[in-house]
Amino acid sequence: MRVTFAKSDVSADWDEGAYSILEFAEALGLTPAFSCRAGICSTCKSKLVSGKLAYFEEPLEDLEEGEALLCCSKPLSDVVIDI
């Protein structure tokens, strides 16, 4: 699976060893905003341009179509995130 961070112009194959998309982004040198790392605060909420995600921690807030929490999700397909 390919994860693309559109605004940053960074793209890489998903590393199954990554805990979350947030951790994966950090490993690629990106610095997305975050706070709790548990789906509680929504600080890491980003625009999901395309693709499907799975949440391993259920977000406390209902997300709108096209929104993603980076701290508690992993890709299920190729994804494009607007960070």
DALIN-V852962 format. One line per field, one symbol per residue. ss: DSSP state (H for helix, E for strand, L for the rest). burial: 1 if it has 16 or more other ideal C-beta (glycine too) atoms within 10 Angstrom, else 0. Layout:
BEGIN
ss->???
burial->???
END
This chain:
BEGIN
ss->LEEEELLLLEEEELLLLLLLHHHHHHHLLLLLLLLLLLLLLLLLEEEEEELLEEELLLLLLLLLLLEEEHHHEEELLLEEELL
burial->00111001000001000101111110000101010010101001110100101000001000100001111111100010101
END
